């Protein structure tokens, strides 16, 4: 795929192989986010894990203290009091078998997060082939299968994001928007770093954090020194 002139010009402004301190890296990324929309800033972490081994596959959630800058659309599969709790917490769509059928038969996918109560997972399980490939299948490990749906909705609306290792042992996490102050991106980056260290598999040997890079949606990648840490204010 051919790169745009702005992308090429941006990539010439810095040394692609240089390792930057986090604050400097985010300043560079922000300066190269030149599209007319507010680009998302993402970090990619290359971990020393073997995702072929079940005990080295990371999957979980992390709350970004500065939020995501995105209006997260949440669908909840629940009935009765739990359904009302989800609505009160701001869920965008709530349903049970009717919502399952809507997704399965009508291709309804207008949501970013799917949450379900345990008693409805038998029905939601029918959507595995639809939700699974999109990373939307509710899972207890990410807090999206829960009886406390109100809290889950509030947390995901407020900046909680999911993460998981891909087949190469990389974890990609959104950190916010290019319009965010650098300090906000740093806070979110620090939270993700802390979470990945907390989730380090006991069986992972050798260097754990092998590499880090950050970029905006349409911008080139900037490498961050994996040995750098974000100091608390």
C-alpha positions, -999 to +999 in steps of 0.1 A: +000+000+000+015+033-011+022+058+017+008+093+015+031+123+010+023+136+045+032+102+059+065+101+041+073+137+050+065+129+087+087+098+087+116+119+075+115+142+106+131+117+130+154+088+132+132+057+129+157+035+147+163+058+177+149+050+211+130+078+226+118+086+261+080+083+264+073+120+265+095+127+235+079+099+216+044+111+222+053+147+212+067+133+179+035+113+173+013+142+181+033+164+157+029+139+129-009+133+133-019+156+105-052+142+093-084+162+096-098+138+122-086+133+157-063+103+153-060+076+179-026+071+196-017+035+201+012+017+218+025-017+207+044-038+232+066-067+220+067-092+249+090-121+256+062-146+258+053-177+237+016-173+229+015-209+217+016-218+254-017-213+271-001-200+303+017-173+284-013-159+266-021-125+282-057-112+282-073-087+305-083-051+309-067-019+321-084+014+331-068+044+314-068+072+340-071+099+313-098+080+294-098+070+258-112+101+242-137+078+224-175+075+229-176+037+236-208+020+226-217-008+249-242-037+243-254-057+273-271-091+272-292-092+303-328-095+316-348-081+346-330-060+372-296-065+355-310-051+322-324-020+340-291-016+358-273-016+325-296+010+311-292+032+341-254+030+338-256+042+302-255+011+280-263+019+244-283-013+237-297-039+261-315-071+253-316-109+257-327-134+231-340-105+210-305-089+209-289-123+202-313-127+172-306-092+161-269-098+160-272-133+145-299-126+119-296-089+111-259-084+114-263-058+141-228-048+152-231-012+163-211-016+195-175-016+207-180-037+239-203-066+246-212-075+282-233-104+294-247-118+326-236-155+332-271-168+329-273-156+293-240-170+281-258-201+268-276-179+243-247-155+236-225-185+229-243-189+196-227-157+185-191-170+189-185-171+151-197-135+148-183-118+179-151-139+184-132-128+153-140-092+162-127-096+198-162-088+211-172-121+227-179-116+264-153-133+286-149-135+324-112-127+321-120-093+308-149-086+332-174-087+304-192-117+318-205-105+352-235-101+374-224-065+382-233-051+348-238-015+359-203-013+372-189-029+340-208-005+318-195+025+338-159+012+337-158+006+299-176+039+293-150+056+315-118+044+300-114+007+306-099-011+275-092-047+267-058-061+257-045-095+245-014-110+230-015-117+193+001-147+176+035-130+177+034-121+213+025-084+207+000-064+227-017-033+211-034-008+233-050+025+225-038+053+247-061+082+237-063+108+210-037+130+193-054+160+208-047+147+243-020+166+263+013+147+264+008+143+301-025+125+296-009+100+271+019+095+296-005+087+324-023+061+302+010+047+290+021+043+326-011+025+336-007+000+307+030-006+315+020-014+352-007-037+341+015-057+317+041-061+344+015-073+368+002-098+342+037-112+334+034-150+332+055-168+358+067-191+331+080-163+309+118-164+309+144-139+298+137-103+289+100-096+292+095-062+276+115-065+244+103-034+225+077-006+225+065+016+197+038+042+194+020+058+165-012+076+155-039+061+133-023+073+101+012+082+112+046+064+113+058+045+143+081+060+169+102+036+191+102+040+229+130+028+251+116-003+268+137+006+299+121+039+304+095+043+331+068+069+337+073+087+370+043+095+391+036+132+397 
